[in-house]
Amino acid sequence: MSLTCTNHADIQTIDPNNPVTAYKGLDFTLNGDKNQASFIVMGCWNSYCMNVAKGSFIQSSYQRLVVNMIEQCQKNINAQYIIGAGDNHYNHPLGMQKSIKTILDVGEQCFDKINIPMYMSLGNHDIVNRDILAEQLKKTYNNSDITTPDIRFSSNWILPSAYYHINHKLNDSEIDFCYVETSLFRGRHFLPESTKIQLVRTMLKWLDSTLKRCKGIKCIVGHHPIFAVGHSDPDKPVINKDLMTLYKLAIKHKIHFYFCADEHNSQYIYDDTNDIHHIVAGGTAPGSGGDIAVVHDHPSDYHRPDIKIASINTEQISYQVRSVFTFSGPSFIHFNINNNEIDFRIKGIHDNILHNNQEDIKYMCKTGYTGRLDILKDRAKLDIKDYFVKKIPRRHNLMFLLDCKSYTHIQEVAKLVNTSKNIHINTSVDDINRKVKKHEKKYKKINLMIISDTGRGLVVV
């Protein structure tokens, strides 16, 4: 699977030893399967713990558990690539310069058996200093041939720039992934504030023009969630107001999905007003992060259905967002998109040994000896379960209303088949179901065209 770079002259000017040169928008065409797109979304994935007793790093049990899960599922899901939502490296006090390359190399090697491209983005831990970002760029560019527009990178690790765009064409549709660097908007950064402000303007201008050209399923890939359920306090919703300028563009261009991580769990958040699906994919490093990422603060699966996170209506932006599902355990999110439907599911481990040995794990973390954790983990029998499944049937850019059951912004229903009668529907989904059921008895086939205020057409057949 190769990439074709449409602005090839720009990619040749990126210097891995000077990370600032990587802040430019690159455009790629993915030369892949046109029948379907099967991919994994994950972030906060390359997590390590420090074995204080041995004075060295050990790989986080969650990372290895999730990799083992993907290996076991790969025969069925046949994932073609991974969408990385950032935090590819975590900082540790044991020799930063030496540890950066080691952590990145070992993290990538975990996926050797899976052997699929990993299209990465940057998280807040990836931009703490220049060296961390530089090492990630080197993994992409060293020994790679970028002399022609058709590029085959030397490894599966692909991070060509701080923000970039990949287009994957299907037979009668296409998928666009627009990667952005959300740490420019908030938090600590190796770049000075004045430079960040300028880069934000440049990146948003690039994103605006890029999304304007996108015609299929539009996805933005960032690290920080715009809305989420917090992993440290599940009763306190996360609303990143610093990202509202980004969200305005998402609403303007009617994107379909926003992929992110940062929160160490897997979540599905839905914006009813704007029909935007928010996917939080931080299940490779659940918990509170750092050395205690191996300890669950919550049960292995807690389901928070339809919890309202935020609702706002101003002259500049309007949204009504709710949490549909949250899973706090080792997990990843799999997408399968074809010409007929969009299918995504949160795949997690059910009753794994980490949860059954919670007290032992807490004791090992307190004493600083985490070596035994590897032994427990390696003996674990993985019982993989689909904790959440969402299917959105589609015809080109049309979605089925009754499957989504969440469009509260519907204004009217156009003509029924074989009749000129219009049905006016309010915001109640129950009302929609009742009226559709009423007409099922009269017509063998019902075809309702929904006109929504997002400008999209939705079809129920």
PyMOL commands that set and color helices and strands:
alter all, ss='L'
color gray80, all
select helices_A, chain A and resi 8-11+19-22+61-77+96-109+124-126+130-141+182-184+193-213+241-252+290-294+353-356+358-367+371-378+401-404+429-440
alter helices_A, ss='H'
color red, helices_A
select strands_A, chain A and resi 2-5+25-31+36-42+48-51+56-59+81-84+118-119+150-151+157-158+163-169+174-179+217-221+227-229+237-239+257-260+266-271+276-281+307-313+318-327+331-338+341-349+384-395+398-399+410-413+448-452+457-460
alter strands_A, ss='S'
color yellow, strands_A
deselect
rebuild
show_as cartoon
